[in-house]
Amino acid sequence: MSRMRYEALLAKVRNLAPEERDTLDSPYTISNELYAALRAVPHDVGGQPDTPQAHLEKGEEEWEMNAYLTCECLAWRTGWNAEMRRRAENDLGVTLYYGLPYYARWITVAARYLVDEGLITTDELSAKIDEVRARLEAKS
């Protein structure tokens, strides 16, 4: 690749950056407020201000139990564990993390793990989703 083409490619990649930011040197050289913001991750809501919420008893639905059991089987058969699942959930980003129900996050990251590990293909996953969707529609 010529130097000119390489520089053009680098310019395109640089333009993909979401925003410019200052490089932070050390937690000792930034304000306490900025440090608190930087160490807050999407799942870590403990101690953050919020209003009291009523506790609602809710039984698990069948799909939620199936998601739980799927993740447990993955842990048993592949070595995928709860810490890996939690990390993958955090990596979903704020929108998906807060936008998906609890067990939907579990099954989303389990599906991603299966594809990433080459245990299933995205075509196989799509076909299974279509099969389950059709089965559920036939039930109702």
Buried (B, 14 or more C-beta within 10 A) or exposed (E): EEEEEEEEEEEEEEEEEEEEEEEEEEEEEBEEEEBEEEEEEBBEEEEEEEEEEEEEEEEEEEBBEBBBEBBEEBBEEEEBEEEBBBEBBBEBEEEBBEEBEEBBBBBBBBBBBBBEEEEBEEEEBEEEEEEEEEEEEEEE
